[in-house]
Amino acid sequence: MHFLAYCDIVPIPRNKWISAKRYVENDIVFIIYTGATFYQTRALATRDTWLSRVTHKYFFSSTPYPSLPVTVIEGAGENYLSNMKKLYEGLKIAYKEHNQTAKFYFLAGCDTFVNVPHLLKRLDEFNHTKALVIGGHPFGHTCFSKKNQTIRGVQYPSGGAGFFLSAALMEMMYPKLDPFFHDDWPSEKFPYND
């Protein structure tokens, strides 16, 4: 059995680097969800490394922090189950600000490291005018409906190294975010409500 190191699979951009052809860095809005317990470690490391080189970026959390440009989501908790409220509310904020120019919205936790030049090259084959979810891994789980009903067999992207929502998909989702969150979303007390 032979295992390849990451650097053997994805070349390091040194000489003869060929840039992405279709998208540039500021076509993407980077959305990072985090929590106060990670500000001093993961969130600051994200801010100081790859995220320092991108134009459109957000940290969404429920607690302000002077050393981090956190957009506070009122009423969100500081635990794992609160991440979806941060994302739903954060998506609305990011979409309102960037819907005229964004081609993709990238969602990830503060423990994700992104090589943006490689990411852009991988997007070359995708059309932002199509409703797309790119990345993550499909995860089947129970989905809530009307706060206390459930629908089984719903697939959605989860975890890993983050995922993209195309501009076309965000345009479709945006008017449904508030109604879903208010009419269907149970609360942070339910496991797997994200």
N, C-alpha and C positions, 0 to 999 in steps of 0.2 A: 504494500500500500504506500502511496506517495502523497504527501500533503504539500500543498503550495502555500507559501506565506502570502499575506495580503499584497506585499510589494511585488511579488512575482506575477500576480494576477492583474493588478492595476498599476501601470508604470508611474513612476514619480516624474512630475513635469520638470524636466531640466532642459536639455537641448532638444531640438526638433519637436518641440511641443506643438501640437495642432490645436488651436482654440476651438471652442464650440462654434457652430455655424449659425444656429437659429436663435439662441437666446443669450442675453447678457445678464450679469449679476443683478442689476436693478430691475429686471423683469419679475423678480421673485420677492415676495414678502415672507420673511422668516418669522415664524411664530413659535416662541419658546414658552412652555408652561413650567412653572417652578414653585417652590415653597420656601418659606423663611428659613427652614432648617438647612436648606441647600445654598443660601446666599453666599456664605463665606467660602464655600468649596466649589461645587459644581457650577453654579451660576456665574460666579466671578471668573472661573476658568474658561467658561464658554464666552463670556464677554471679552476676555483678554486675548483669546486665540482667534478662532475662525470667525466669530461674529463681529469682531472689530473691523473686519474687512468687507462688510456688507452694508448696503445703503438703507434698506427698509427692514427694520427689525423691531420685535416686541418681546418683552418679558412680561408674561401675565401671571399675577399672583394676587393674594388678598392683603398683603402687608407691604407698606412702603419700605424702601431701604435706600439711604442717601447715596451709596456707592454703586447702585445699579439702577438703570432706567426702567423701573418697574411700573407698568400700567396696572393700577389697583382695580381688581374686580370686586366690587362691594358684595358682601354676603357670601363670598366663596370661602371655604374652609382652608385649613392648612394640613390637609391629609390627602392620601391617594385618591379617595373617592370624590374629592372636590375638583379634580383636574378637569372633568368634563364641563363644569360650570365655567371654569376659567377659559376653556376652549370655545364654548358656545358664545360667551360674551365677548371673548377676544376676537373671534372670527367676525363678529358684527363690527367691532371697532376697526379692525384691519380692512374689511371690505369697504366700509364708509370712506375711509381715507384713501384707498388705493384702487377702487373699482374701475377707474378710467385708464389706469396704466398697467396694473399687475397682470401678468400672464399666468402665474402660479402662486399658490400659497403653500408654504412648507411648514408642517407642524411637527414638533419634536419636543421631547423633554430636555431638561438642562444637562442631562448626562450623555447627550449625543454630540459627537464630533463630526463635522461636515467638511469635506474637501470640496469647496465650491467649484473650482475649475472642472473637476471630474463630474460633479453633479450636473453642471451645465451641459457637458458633452453627452451625458446619458439622456438628457431631455431632448436632444436634437430630433429624435424620431417621433416625438409626441406633439400633437397639435392642441394648443391651449384653447382653441375655439370649440373643441369637443368636450363633452362632460366626462372627465377622467378622474379617477383616483389612482395614483401611481405610488407604489412602494408599500411598506408595511407588510404584514402577512394576514391573509384572510382568517378571521376568527369568528366562528359561529357561536352565538350566545343568545340568551333570551333578551328580547327588546321590550321595553315598557311601552304601554299604550294607555292613555287616560289614567295615568298615575298608579293604577292598581291592577290593570290587565297586562298580560304578557303575550308576546308573539314569539314563537320559537323559530329557529332556523335562519335568523337574520345574520348576514355576513357583513363584517366591517373591518377596516384595517386597524391593526393594533400593534402597539409596542415597536420594538426593534429600533431601527435607525431613522424613524420618522417616515412621513409620507406627504405626497403632494395632492392638492385639490386644484384642478384647472380653473381658470377664470370662468369658463362656461359653466362648470359645476357650481362654483360659488354664486354665480348669478341665479341659478336655479334654487340653490339652498337658502340664500339670504332671506327671502320673504317668509320662509318656513321655520327659521331658527326660533324666533320669539314664540310663535304659536306652539311649536313642539316643546320648547322649554317650559312654558307656562301650563299647557294642557296635558302633556304626557309625562314629563319628567317627574320621577317619584320624589326623591330627596337623596341627600348624601348618606342617609341611614341604610339604604339598601345596597348589598354587595353587588358588584358588577353593574352598577348603574351607568358606568361609562362604556 
